[in-house]
Amino acid sequence: MAATVVSSVIANLKVLSHDNYEDWSFHFKTYLLAEDLWEVVEETFEPPRREDGEAEFMVWRKNNAKVLHAIQTCCGDDTYFIIRCISSAKVAWDTLAEKLKPADQALENTEDKELNTGLTRNEEYYKTNGDFNEFLHHQPLIDAIAKGDWSSAKKYLTKHPDAIRERGSLSGSTALHMAVSMENEYMAKELVELMTEEDLEIEDANGATAITLATLIVPEVARCIIEKNKRLLCIPCNLQNMIPLIMACHGGHWGLARYLYSVTPLEALTSTQDNCRTGADLISHCFSSKELDIALDLIQRCSNLAFATNSIGKTPLQELACMPSLFFSGTRLKFWQQWIYNSIHIRHASRIRDVRIDVQKQANDPVNDQRDLIIRSVMALLRGLVSNLCKLFGIDHMYKMKQIHVQSLEVLQGMCKMTEGLSLKQMQGSSVQTALFKAVEHGNDEFLRQLFTANILALGIYDENEKGMFQFSIECRQEKVYNFFHDFIRVMNVRTESRVDKFNNTLLHSAARLSPPAQLKHIQCAALQMQRELQWFKEVKKIVPSKFLEVVNHTDGMTARDLFTKNHKELANECERSMKATATSCTVVAALIVTIMFIAVFSVPGGSKAGFPVFLNKRIFMVFIVADVFSFFSSTTSVVTFLGILNSRYAEEDFRKSLPTKMMIGLFTLFSSIVTMVIAFSSTLFLMLEAKEWIVAPIILLASVPVVSFVWMQFSLLVEIFISTYGAGIFFINKKGKPWSFKS
C-alpha cells in the first residue's frame, strides 16, 4: 500500500501499514506526549466508571475518544480492520502492537503490559490466536456480525439467546450496537426483531443506546427500533441528553426526523424538567437547516417555546433574529428571478403528518391493470420532464426559497404573539431585547417589523449603554433597518434623533465610527468604501438637529466631525494610494494610445497619391479615420482626467463625489479609446488584405481580446462607481404611508 501522509491529525505522519509500525508508533507516541494524552494508552489502572463520578468519567471518555479517533484516522485500509470494532484507545493501541510489532520487540516488557480494568488480566483478554476478546462468553456471535454472516449469527443466537444482550467488557456495546456501527441494515433489523423492549434500552460505555447510532448512521434501523419500543422516544440517548428526534436532526436525517416528530409525545419536547430545552434545540436545528415545517408545527402547538433556552444558551427568537436569509427581505434576486418568485403561489403550510400512513397507502394500492400501469408510466415520464425543466430554469430553487420564506414568516408571527401584552419593563433585559438588537446587527428588518406589529412598546427598548435600536442600526451600517426606523419616525412623529447614550454619543457619533469589517468587505475598493462612509455620515447629518452637531462625547472628547476624521484617517490614506496607483497606470496606457493614434493618422494605410489617401473613396477607410480620431480624443481626455486625479487634494469630501466621478470618466474614456483603437486596427487590416478575407476574420477576433480583458477586469468597477455615485442609493423614504399596520 502506498504511504499516505495523514496531515489532518499529525503533520508528516504516514498511515499505518504492516511494515512501518516502529516508525509510526514512535511518531504517534511523541504526538500523544505533546498533547498530554499518553496516559490514556499507558494507564495501568481501571478506567473510571460513570457511577464513580460523572465529571471524571466524562474527562476520561473525551480523552479516550480523542486518542481512538487519532489512531483510527492514522490507520491504512489494511490495518483499520484490526481495530474496527474496538472502542477503547488503550485496547486499540495494544492490539495494533500485538499484531504489527516485530517479534523481537514484542517480547520486551511483556510483564508490564496489563489491562487492569477490574475484570481480568491481559492473558484472559486474548484468545490463543492473539485476537482481542472483549466479549468473554459469546465472541463467535461478534465475529459473525463483524463478517456480516447473519446465517451463522442466527444459528448461534438460537443456541444462546442470552448472547443478544451481552455487553462488551470495555465498550459496553451489544451485538446490535456492532451491527449498526457497521451499517449492516439487514442484520440490525433482524437483531431488533429478536430483542425485547428492555434489550433495546441497553447503553454502551458512553451512555448511548443502539438508536443513538442508528439515528446518525442507519435511519431505517432507527425507525424499526422505535416501532418496537416507543419509550425510547423520550429517553436521552447520550451524554448530551439528546432524545432520538434531536439526534436525527443533528445528523441531518430529516426524513427520519419528521417521522420521529410525528410519534414523539409533545411532553418530551416541552418538559419543564429541562426548561423546554429539547423543544428549543429542535427549533434551532430546524432554523439552521432551513427545514421549517417541524418548527412551524411545534410553535403553533406550543408558542411559549419562543422564549425557551436551547443547549447553547439562546432562545429560538434570538436564533431567528440572526437569520435574515430566511426572509424575503434578506434575499437578493435578479429581475428574472424576482418575476419567477412573484409568480409562485405557496399554499398555507400544513401540519406534520405521520409518514407511516403514506407508506401503508402505497403498500395497499397494487397496480394490477396493465392499462393503468401504462397511464401511470406516461404520467411519471411527464412529471419527470416537467421536474427537469423546472430545475433547468431555476423554478425548483425559487419554489423552495419562497416556501422557506413563507414558513419562516409564519414561525416568526407565531413567536411574536407571545410578546403581545408584555410591558416595556418586562421586555427590557429579557431575551426579547437580545433578539431585537441581534436583528438590528444582522439587518433583519422583517423580524423587527413583525415584532413591532405585535407590540409597539418594544421600540422603546435600549441596551446596557442606553443606546437605542435606531442608533445601533447606524453603528452596524444596516441600511434596511435604518430605512425602516426612518419611516417610523416620519409616520409616527416619534422624536429619536436627539437621543444620546450614556456616553453622550449622538446618532452622528455612531455614523462617525468606522463600519464593521463585515460590511466593508462587500464593497469592491477602498475609494468606494470611503464614499459609502461619507454617504452614511451625510445622511445621518440630515436628520440630526443642528444644535447636536457640535456635541462632544465623553469617551473621545470629540465632536462627530472630528471623530469621523480620526476613525477614517487610515482608510483615507489607503484610498489616496490606491487611486494614485490606478491613475498612474491608466495614464501610461492612455498616453501610449495617444501617441499611436497621432502617428497612425499621418501614415494612412495604402499611402498617399497627389496628397490624397489611396483608399479615400472606400467606406472602410472612413471607418478607420473616424475610429482613429475618436480613439485619439478619448485617450487624450483620459490622460487629462487621470492627471486631475493625481493632482487632487484628496480631502474627505472629495471621496464622496468628485474623485469617483473623475475615476469614472477616466476609465470610460480609456475603455472607449481601446475599443476604437481596435476598430481602427481591424479596418486597416481589412483594407490591406481585402483579397484574403480568410485571414482577416481570425486576426480581428484576436484583436478583440484586449477589449474583452478590459471589460472583464475593469468594467464592473466602472459600473459600481456609477451606481454608487449617481444611482438611487441605499437610503430611501417611504412616502406612501405607514410601513406596517399596528395592533391597538
Secondary structure, DSSP 8 states (H G I E B T S, - for coil): ----B-TTTSTT-B-B-TT-HHHHHHHHHHHHHHTT-HHHHH--S----GGG-HHHHHHHHHHHHHHHHHHHHHB-TTTGGGGTT---HHHHHHHHHHHHS-HHHHTTTGGG----SSS--HHHHB-TT--B-SSSS-HHHHHHHHHT-HHHHHHHHHH-GGGGG---TTT---HHHHHHHTT-HHHHHHHHHHS-TTGGG---TTS--HHHHHHHH-HHHHHHHHHH-GGGGGS--STT---HHHHHHHTT-HHHHHHHHHHS-HHHHS-GGGTTHHHHHHHHHHHHHT-HHHHHHHHHH-GGGGG---TTS--HHHHHHT-GGGSGGG----HHHHHHHHH-----------HHHHHHHHHT-----HHHHHHHHHHHHHHHHHHHHHHHTTHHHHHHHHHHHHHHHHHHHHHHGGGTT--HHHHTTSHHHHHHHHHHHTT-HHHHHHHHHH-GGGGG-B-TT--BHHHHHHHHT-HHHHHHHHHHHHHHT---TT---TT---HHHHHHS---HHHHTTSSSHHHHHHHHHHHHHHHHHHS-GGGTT---TTT---HHHHHHHHTHHHHHHHHHHHHHHHHHHHHHHHHHHHHHHHHHHS-TT-EETTEETTTTSHHHHHHHHHHHHHHHHHHHHHHHHHHHHT----GGGGTTHHHHHHHHHHHHHHHHHHHHHHHHHHHHHHHTTT-HHHHHHHHHHHTHHHHHHIIIIIHHHHHHHHHHHS--S-----SS-SS----
